[in-house]
Amino acid sequence: MHLEFPDKDIMALFEEKLDEDRDKWTVWFDGASNVLGHGIGTVLVSLDNLCIPFTTRLGFDCTNNMAESEACAMVVQAAIDSNV
């Protein structure tokens, strides 16, 4: 299947999307699980590039995927708590 964009090339559409997202907060998150323990880290980034980090150690055994899911849930809760 071939998509055609008669008025704009694909890069112009991509740049428009980037401009559109400039008024939105950004979230980053990561989780890790290994023999030393289990932990997660998240960052909320405001419109003016203020970074608000959150980290925690998990008090239960988990896989890397479970740690990632916990990190995602933590950053969503942090965004809600911060009225983002």
Biopython code that builds the backbone (N, CA, C, O; Angstrom):
import numpy as np
from Bio.PDB.StructureBuilder import StructureBuilder

atoms = [
    (1, "MET", "N", (0.842, -1.174, 0.000)),
    (1, "MET", "CA", (0.000, 0.000, 0.000)),
    (1, "MET", "C", (0.887, 1.237, 0.000)),
    (1, "MET", "O", (1.847, 1.319, 0.766)),
    (2, "HIS", "N", (0.577, 2.164, -0.828)),
    (2, "HIS", "CA", (1.366, 3.388, -0.951)),
    (2, "HIS", "C", (0.483, 4.577, -0.577)),
    (2, "HIS", "O", (-0.605, 4.759, -1.122)),
    (3, "LEU", "N", (0.973, 5.376, 0.358)),
    (3, "LEU", "CA", (0.224, 6.566, 0.771)),
    (3, "LEU", "C", (0.797, 7.785, 0.071)),
    (3, "LEU", "O", (2.014, 7.926, -0.046)),
    (4, "GLU", "N", (-0.044, 8.629, -0.377)),
    (4, "GLU", "CA", (0.389, 9.853, -1.038)),
    (4, "GLU", "C", (-0.041, 11.053, -0.212)),
    (4, "GLU", "O", (-1.151, 11.094, 0.318)),
    (5, "PHE", "N", (0.844, 12.021, -0.110)),
    (5, "PHE", "CA", (0.561, 13.271, 0.567)),
    (5, "PHE", "C", (0.735, 14.381, -0.466)),
    (5, "PHE", "O", (1.841, 14.892, -0.641)),
    (6, "PRO", "N", (-0.327, 14.754, -1.140)),
    (6, "PRO", "CA", (-0.202, 15.663, -2.273)),
    (6, "PRO", "C", (0.328, 17.055, -1.927)),
    (6, "PRO", "O", (1.053, 17.646, -2.727)),
    (7, "ASP", "N", (-0.013, 17.584, -0.770)),
    (7, "ASP", "CA", (0.368, 18.960, -0.467)),
    (7, "ASP", "C", (1.676, 19.080, 0.305)),
    (7, "ASP", "O", (2.336, 20.117, 0.238)),
    (8, "LYS", "N", (2.063, 18.035, 1.039)),
    (8, "LYS", "CA", (3.220, 18.151, 1.912)),
    (8, "LYS", "C", (4.054, 16.880, 1.844)),
    (8, "LYS", "O", (3.527, 15.788, 1.633)),
    (9, "ASP", "N", (5.348, 17.033, 2.023)),
    (9, "ASP", "CA", (6.160, 15.823, 2.105)),
    (9, "ASP", "C", (6.118, 15.289, 3.538)),
    (9, "ASP", "O", (5.628, 15.966, 4.442)),
    (10, "ILE", "N", (6.623, 14.100, 3.737)),
    (10, "ILE", "CA", (6.519, 13.428, 5.032)),
    (10, "ILE", "C", (7.273, 14.184, 6.127)),
    (10, "ILE", "O", (6.823, 14.198, 7.272)),
    (11, "MET", "N", (8.396, 14.806, 5.810)),
    (11, "MET", "CA", (9.159, 15.553, 6.817)),
    (11, "MET", "C", (8.379, 16.774, 7.299)),
    (11, "MET", "O", (8.428, 17.113, 8.482)),
    (12, "ALA", "N", (7.672, 17.421, 6.410)),
    (12, "ALA", "CA", (6.860, 18.574, 6.816)),
    (12, "ALA", "C", (5.768, 18.129, 7.786)),
    (12, "ALA", "O", (5.477, 18.826, 8.758)),
    (13, "LEU", "N", (5.161, 16.967, 7.523)),
    (13, "LEU", "CA", (4.145, 16.446, 8.433)),
    (13, "LEU", "C", (4.748, 16.112, 9.791)),
    (13, "LEU", "O", (4.138, 16.378, 10.826)),
    (14, "PHE", "N", (5.943, 15.531, 9.787)),
    (14, "PHE", "CA", (6.631, 15.202, 11.029)),
    (14, "PHE", "C", (6.958, 16.461, 11.821)),
    (14, "PHE", "O", (6.763, 16.491, 13.036)),
    (15, "GLU", "N", (7.448, 17.493, 11.158)),
    (15, "GLU", "CA", (7.778, 18.744, 11.832)),
    (15, "GLU", "C", (6.536, 19.404, 12.421)),
    (15, "GLU", "O", (6.602, 19.995, 13.498)),
    (16, "GLU", "N", (5.416, 19.308, 11.731)),
    (16, "GLU", "CA", (4.161, 19.836, 12.274)),
    (16, "GLU", "C", (3.791, 19.124, 13.564)),
    (16, "GLU", "O", (3.353, 19.760, 14.523)),
    (17, "LYS", "N", (3.966, 17.801, 13.593)),
    (17, "LYS", "CA", (3.649, 17.017, 14.784)),
    (17, "LYS", "C", (4.548, 17.437, 15.934)),
    (17, "LYS", "O", (4.080, 17.545, 17.067)),
    (18, "LEU", "N", (5.834, 17.678, 15.670)),
    (18, "LEU", "CA", (6.742, 18.133, 16.721)),
    (18, "LEU", "C", (6.297, 19.485, 17.269)),
    (18, "LEU", "O", (6.303, 19.689, 18.483)),
    (19, "ASP", "N", (5.915, 20.403, 16.397)),
    (19, "ASP", "CA", (5.441, 21.709, 16.845)),
    (19, "ASP", "C", (4.178, 21.573, 17.687)),
    (19, "ASP", "O", (3.997, 22.289, 18.671)),
    (20, "GLU", "N", (3.315, 20.654, 17.296)),
    (20, "GLU", "CA", (2.069, 20.405, 18.012)),
    (20, "GLU", "C", (2.330, 19.933, 19.439)),
    (20, "GLU", "O", (1.598, 20.297, 20.360)),
    (21, "ASP", "N", (3.381, 19.116, 19.624)),
    (21, "ASP", "CA", (3.670, 18.519, 20.923)),
    (21, "ASP", "C", (4.482, 19.422, 21.846)),
    (21, "ASP", "O", (4.739, 19.051, 22.991)),
    (22, "ARG", "N", (4.885, 20.576, 21.383)),
    (22, "ARG", "CA", (5.712, 21.448, 22.221)),
    (22, "ARG", "C", (4.959, 21.995, 23.431)),
    (22, "ARG", "O", (5.588, 22.454, 24.385)),
    (23, "ASP", "N", (3.633, 21.958, 23.413)),
    (23, "ASP", "CA", (2.866, 22.469, 24.547)),
    (23, "ASP", "C", (2.407, 21.342, 25.474)),
    (23, "ASP", "O", (1.441, 21.501, 26.221)),
    (24, "LYS", "N", (3.098, 20.215, 25.423)),
    (24, "LYS", "CA", (2.748, 19.075, 26.256)),
    (24, "LYS", "C", (3.916, 18.702, 27.164)),
    (24, "LYS", "O", (5.077, 18.880, 26.796)),
    (25, "TRP", "N", (3.605, 18.187, 28.344)),
    (25, "TRP", "CA", (4.615, 17.679, 29.249)),
    (25, "TRP", "C", (5.176, 16.388, 28.668)),
    (25, "TRP", "O", (4.505, 15.694, 27.906)),
    (26, "THR", "N", (6.405, 16.079, 29.034)),
    (26, "THR", "CA", (7.063, 14.854, 28.609)),
    (26, "THR", "C", (7.306, 13.981, 29.829)),
    (26, "THR", "O", (7.592, 14.496, 30.910)),
    (27, "VAL", "N", (7.197, 12.665, 29.671)),
    (27, "VAL", "CA", (7.540, 11.741, 30.753)),
    (27, "VAL", "C", (8.564, 10.747, 30.247)),
    (27, "VAL", "O", (8.497, 10.291, 29.106)),
    (28, "TRP", "N", (9.515, 10.416, 31.111)),
    (28, "TRP", "CA", (10.478, 9.363, 30.856)),
    (28, "TRP", "C", (10.382, 8.401, 32.023)),
    (28, "TRP", "O", (10.170, 8.815, 33.162)),
    (29, "PHE", "N", (10.537, 7.124, 31.742)),
    (29, "PHE", "CA", (10.542, 6.156, 32.835)),
    (29, "PHE", "C", (11.372, 4.945, 32.457)),
    (29, "PHE", "O", (11.528, 4.612, 31.282)),
    (30, "ASP", "N", (11.907, 4.286, 33.497)),
    (30, "ASP", "CA", (12.703, 3.094, 33.290)),
    (30, "ASP", "C", (12.649, 2.253, 34.557)),
    (30, "ASP", "O", (12.490, 2.781, 35.657)),
    (31, "GLY", "N", (12.778, 0.983, 34.399)),
    (31, "GLY", "CA", (12.805, 0.072, 35.532)),
    (31, "GLY", "C", (13.891, -0.952, 35.328)),
    (31, "GLY", "O", (14.264, -1.252, 34.194)),
    (32, "ALA", "N", (14.408, -1.494, 36.422)),
    (32, "ALA", "CA", (15.458, -2.505, 36.331)),
    (32, "ALA", "C", (15.282, -3.535, 37.437)),
    (32, "ALA", "O", (14.836, -3.223, 38.541)),
    (33, "SER", "N", (15.639, -4.755, 37.111)),
    (33, "SER", "CA", (15.579, -5.851, 38.068)),
    (33, "SER", "C", (16.829, -6.698, 37.879)),
    (33, "SER", "O", (17.085, -7.198, 36.783)),
    (34, "ASN", "N", (17.607, -6.861, 38.947)),
    (34, "ASN", "CA", (18.802, -7.697, 38.859)),
    (34, "ASN", "C", (19.126, -8.264, 40.240)),
    (34, "ASN", "O", (18.330, -8.119, 41.168)),
    (35, "VAL", "N", (20.279, -8.905, 40.387)),
    (35, "VAL", "CA", (20.624, -9.549, 41.652)),
    (35, "VAL", "C", (20.821, -8.542, 42.789)),
    (35, "VAL", "O", (20.758, -8.919, 43.959)),
    (36, "LEU", "N", (21.057, -7.280, 42.466)),
    (36, "LEU", "CA", (21.253, -6.259, 43.491)),
    (36, "LEU", "C", (19.947, -5.652, 43.987)),
    (36, "LEU", "O", (19.929, -4.960, 45.005)),
    (37, "GLY", "N", (18.860, -5.907, 43.277)),
    (37, "GLY", "CA", (17.567, -5.368, 43.689)),
    (37, "GLY", "C", (16.720, -4.959, 42.503)),
    (37, "GLY", "O", (17.027, -5.257, 41.349)),
    (38, "HIS", "N", (15.649, -4.268, 42.828)),
    (38, "HIS", "CA", (14.670, -3.865, 41.827)),
    (38, "HIS", "C", (14.360, -2.388, 42.057)),
    (38, "HIS", "O", (14.084, -1.981, 43.185)),
    (39, "GLY", "N", (14.402, -1.590, 41.004)),
    (39, "GLY", "CA", (14.140, -0.170, 41.172)),
    (39, "GLY", "C", (13.560, 0.457, 39.935)),
    (39, "GLY", "O", (13.600, -0.111, 38.844)),
    (40, "ILE", "N", (13.021, 1.639, 40.126)),
    (40, "ILE", "CA", (12.436, 2.380, 39.013)),
    (40, "ILE", "C", (12.811, 3.857, 39.133)),
    (40, "ILE", "O", (13.085, 4.370, 40.218)),
    (41, "GLY", "N", (12.813, 4.507, 37.995)),
    (41, "GLY", "CA", (13.057, 5.932, 37.952)),
    (41, "GLY", "C", (12.167, 6.568, 36.900)),
    (41, "GLY", "O", (11.915, 5.988, 35.844)),
    (42, "THR", "N", (11.701, 7.753, 37.201)),
    (42, "THR", "CA", (10.848, 8.486, 36.271)),
    (42, "THR", "C", (11.215, 9.961, 36.306)),
    (42, "THR", "O", (11.785, 10.453, 37.280)),
    (43, "VAL", "N", (10.879, 10.654, 35.235)),
    (43, "VAL", "CA", (11.089, 12.100, 35.172)),
    (43, "VAL", "C", (9.891, 12.723, 34.472)),
    (43, "VAL", "O", (9.496, 12.282, 33.393)),
    (44, "LEU", "N", (9.319, 13.743, 35.083)),
    (44, "LEU", "CA", (8.335, 14.605, 34.431)),
    (44, "LEU", "C", (9.090, 15.831, 33.934)),
    (44, "LEU", "O", (9.873, 16.416, 34.683)),
    (45, "VAL", "N", (8.868, 16.225, 32.692)),
    (45, "VAL", "CA", (9.524, 17.404, 32.123)),
    (45, "VAL", "C", (8.445, 18.408, 31.750)),
    (45, "VAL", "O", (7.582, 18.129, 30.917)),
    (46, "SER", "N", (8.502, 19.588, 32.379)),
    (46, "SER", "CA", (7.474, 20.606, 32.173)),
    (46, "SER", "C", (7.661, 21.318, 30.838)),
    (46, "SER", "O", (8.630, 21.086, 30.115)),
    (47, "LEU", "N", (6.709, 22.187, 30.538)),
    (47, "LEU", "CA", (6.754, 22.947, 29.289)),
    (47, "LEU", "C", (8.001, 23.810, 29.180)),
    (47, "LEU", "O", (8.504, 24.037, 28.080)),
    (48, "ASP", "N", (8.511, 24.299, 30.330)),
    (48, "ASP", "CA", (9.712, 25.128, 30.317)),
    (48, "ASP", "C", (10.969, 24.325, 30.686)),
    (48, "ASP", "O", (11.946, 24.882, 31.185)),
    (49, "ASN", "N", (10.928, 22.999, 30.431)),
    (49, "ASN", "CA", (12.057, 22.082, 30.611)),
    (49, "ASN", "C", (12.507, 21.908, 32.057)),
    (49, "ASN", "O", (13.669, 21.580, 32.301)),
    (50, "LEU", "N", (11.624, 22.117, 33.010)),
    (50, "LEU", "CA", (11.915, 21.803, 34.405)),
    (50, "LEU", "C", (11.762, 20.292, 34.575)),
    (50, "LEU", "O", (10.699, 19.740, 34.293)),
    (51, "CYS", "N", (12.816, 19.627, 35.034)),
    (51, "CYS", "CA", (12.796, 18.169, 35.219)),
    (51, "CYS", "C", (12.472, 17.843, 36.670)),
    (51, "CYS", "O", (13.107, 18.358, 37.591)),
    (52, "ILE", "N", (11.480, 16.986, 36.865)),
    (52, "ILE", "CA", (11.059, 16.564, 38.198)),
    (52, "ILE", "C", (11.250, 15.054, 38.279)),
    (52, "ILE", "O", (10.432, 14.296, 37.758)),
    (53, "PRO", "N", (12.345, 14.605, 38.939)),
    (53, "PRO", "CA", (12.624, 13.169, 38.986)),
    (53, "PRO", "C", (11.954, 12.476, 40.176)),
    (53, "PRO", "O", (11.734, 13.082, 41.225)),
    (54, "PHE", "N", (11.639, 11.208, 39.990)),
    (54, "PHE", "CA", (11.111, 10.349, 41.046)),
    (54, "PHE", "C", (11.833, 9.007, 40.926)),
    (54, "PHE", "O", (11.923, 8.450, 39.832)),
    (55, "THR", "N", (12.339, 8.490, 42.026)),
    (55, "THR", "CA", (12.966, 7.169, 42.019)),
    (55, "THR", "C", (12.512, 6.399, 43.247)),
    (55, "THR", "O", (12.138, 6.983, 44.264)),
    (56, "THR", "N", (12.552, 5.082, 43.135)),
    (56, "THR", "CA", (12.242, 4.243, 44.288)),
    (56, "THR", "C", (12.773, 2.839, 44.069)),
    (56, "THR", "O", (12.925, 2.384, 42.935)),
    (57, "ARG", "N", (13.051, 2.162, 45.170)),
    (57, "ARG", "CA", (13.382, 0.739, 45.127)),
    (57, "ARG", "C", (12.094, -0.029, 45.351)),
    (57, "ARG", "O", (11.257, 0.365, 46.163)),
    (58, "LEU", "N", (11.943, -1.115, 44.634)),
    (58, "LEU", "CA", (10.763, -1.950, 44.789)),
    (58, "LEU", "C", (11.028, -2.986, 45.877)),
    (58, "LEU", "O", (12.090, -3.608, 45.904)),
    (59, "GLY", "N", (10.077, -3.165, 46.758)),
    (59, "GLY", "CA", (10.236, -4.081, 47.883)),
    (59, "GLY", "C", (9.708, -5.474, 47.606)),
    (59, "GLY", "O", (9.289, -6.169, 48.532)),
    (60, "PHE", "N", (9.718, -5.896, 46.356)),
    (60, "PHE", "CA", (9.244, -7.233, 46.009)),
    (60, "PHE", "C", (10.028, -7.734, 44.805)),
    (60, "PHE", "O", (10.546, -6.944, 44.014)),
    (61, "ASP", "N", (10.110, -9.044, 44.676)),
    (61, "ASP", "CA", (10.788, -9.639, 43.529)),
    (61, "ASP", "C", (9.975, -9.398, 42.272)),
    (61, "ASP", "O", (8.749, -9.502, 42.284)),
    (62, "CYS", "N", (10.662, -9.076, 41.192)),
    (62, "CYS", "CA", (9.961, -8.827, 39.933)),
    (62, "CYS", "C", (10.903, -9.007, 38.759)),
    (62, "CYS", "O", (12.121, -9.069, 38.927)),
    (63, "THR", "N", (10.339, -9.090, 37.590)),
    (63, "THR", "CA", (11.106, -9.157, 36.353)),
    (63, "THR", "C", (11.368, -7.740, 35.850)),
    (63, "THR", "O", (10.816, -6.773, 36.375)),
    (64, "ASN", "N", (12.212, -7.628, 34.835)),
    (64, "ASN", "CA", (12.444, -6.313, 34.227)),
    (64, "ASN", "C", (11.151, -5.725, 33.676)),
    (64, "ASN", "O", (10.900, -4.529, 33.824)),
    (65, "ASN", "N", (10.328, -6.558, 33.042)),
    (65, "ASN", "CA", (9.063, -6.054, 32.492)),
    (65, "ASN", "C", (8.142, -5.549, 33.594)),
    (65, "ASN", "O", (7.460, -4.540, 33.418)),
    (66, "MET", "N", (8.117, -6.236, 34.718)),
    (66, "MET", "CA", (7.288, -5.775, 35.834)),
    (66, "MET", "C", (7.804, -4.438, 36.372)),
    (66, "MET", "O", (7.013, -3.559, 36.713)),
    (67, "ALA", "N", (9.129, -4.284, 36.448)),
    (67, "ALA", "CA", (9.713, -3.020, 36.909)),
    (67, "ALA", "C", (9.362, -1.890, 35.945)),
    (67, "ALA", "O", (9.052, -0.779, 36.377)),
    (68, "GLU", "N", (9.408, -2.167, 34.643)),
    (68, "GLU", "CA", (9.012, -1.157, 33.651)),
    (68, "GLU", "C", (7.559, -0.741, 33.842)),
    (68, "GLU", "O", (7.233, 0.445, 33.782)),
    (69, "SER", "N", (6.695, -1.715, 34.071)),
    (69, "SER", "CA", (5.271, -1.416, 34.280)),
    (69, "SER", "C", (5.062, -0.584, 35.540)),
    (69, "SER", "O", (4.247, 0.339, 35.548)),
    (70, "GLU", "N", (5.791, -0.905, 36.599)),
    (70, "GLU", "CA", (5.703, -0.125, 37.837)),
    (70, "GLU", "C", (6.178, 1.308, 37.609)),
    (70, "GLU", "O", (5.594, 2.251, 38.143)),
    (71, "ALA", "N", (7.236, 1.469, 36.817)),
    (71, "ALA", "CA", (7.743, 2.814, 36.511)),
    (71, "ALA", "C", (6.707, 3.616, 35.741)),
    (71, "ALA", "O", (6.491, 4.795, 36.024)),
    (72, "CYS", "N", (6.072, 2.985, 34.780)),
    (72, "CYS", "CA", (5.034, 3.661, 33.998)),
    (72, "CYS", "C", (3.881, 4.087, 34.910)),
    (72, "CYS", "O", (3.403, 5.218, 34.826)),
    (73, "ALA", "N", (3.443, 3.184, 35.773)),
    (73, "ALA", "CA", (2.353, 3.507, 36.691)),
    (73, "ALA", "C", (2.749, 4.635, 37.640)),
    (73, "ALA", "O", (1.931, 5.498, 37.960)),
    (74, "MET", "N", (4.013, 4.627, 38.092)),
    (74, "MET", "CA", (4.476, 5.665, 39.012)),
    (74, "MET", "C", (4.474, 7.046, 38.354)),
    (74, "MET", "O", (4.067, 8.027, 38.976)),
    (75, "VAL", "N", (4.928, 7.127, 37.094)),
    (75, "VAL", "CA", (4.969, 8.431, 36.437)),
    (75, "VAL", "C", (3.564, 8.929, 36.113)),
    (75, "VAL", "O", (3.315, 10.135, 36.142)),
    (76, "VAL", "N", (2.655, 8.031, 35.807)),
    (76, "VAL", "CA", (1.263, 8.444, 35.581)),
    (76, "VAL", "C", (0.673, 8.995, 36.872)),
    (76, "VAL", "O", (0.002, 10.027, 36.859)),
    (77, "GLN", "N", (0.922, 8.306, 37.995)),
    (77, "GLN", "CA", (0.413, 8.786, 39.289)),
    (77, "GLN", "C", (1.064, 10.117, 39.663)),
    (77, "GLN", "O", (0.392, 11.003, 40.190)),
    (78, "ALA", "N", (2.356, 10.269, 39.399)),
    (78, "ALA", "CA", (3.043, 11.533, 39.678)),
    (78, "ALA", "C", (2.450, 12.666, 38.846)),
    (78, "ALA", "O", (2.290, 13.779, 39.346)),
    (79, "ALA", "N", (2.126, 12.400, 37.601)),
    (79, "ALA", "CA", (1.512, 13.423, 36.742)),
    (79, "ALA", "C", (0.133, 13.806, 37.275)),
    (79, "ALA", "O", (-0.222, 14.985, 37.294)),
    (80, "ILE", "N", (-0.638, 12.819, 37.706)),
    (80, "ILE", "CA", (-1.953, 13.101, 38.266)),
    (80, "ILE", "C", (-1.820, 13.920, 39.550)),
    (80, "ILE", "O", (-2.521, 14.914, 39.736)),
    (81, "ASP", "N", (-0.919, 13.495, 40.428)),
    (81, "ASP", "CA", (-0.717, 14.198, 41.700)),
    (81, "ASP", "C", (-0.236, 15.630, 41.492)),
    (81, "ASP", "O", (-0.525, 16.512, 42.301)),
    (82, "SER", "N", (0.497, 15.855, 40.407)),
    (82, "SER", "CA", (1.035, 17.187, 40.114)),
    (82, "SER", "C", (0.096, 18.030, 39.262)),
    (82, "SER", "O", (0.456, 19.131, 38.847)),
    (83, "ASN", "N", (-1.102, 17.521, 38.999)),
    (83, "ASN", "CA", (-2.089, 18.223, 38.170)),
    (83, "ASN", "C", (-1.573, 18.526, 36.771)),
    (83, "ASN", "O", (-1.855, 19.588, 36.215)),
    (84, "VAL", "N", (-0.830, 17.607, 36.213)),
    (84, "VAL", "CA", (-0.305, 17.768, 34.854)),
    (84, "VAL", "C", (-1.364, 17.291, 33.891)),
    (84, "VAL", "O", (-1.157, 17.327, 32.678)),
]
sb = StructureBuilder()
sb.init_structure("model")
sb.init_model(0)
sb.init_chain("A")
sb.init_seg("    ")
for serial, (resi, resn, name, xyz) in enumerate(atoms, 1):
    if name == "N":
        sb.init_residue(resn, " ", resi, " ")
    sb.init_atom(name, np.array(xyz, "f"), 0.0, 1.0, " ", f" {name:<3s}", serial, name[0])
structure = sb.get_structure()
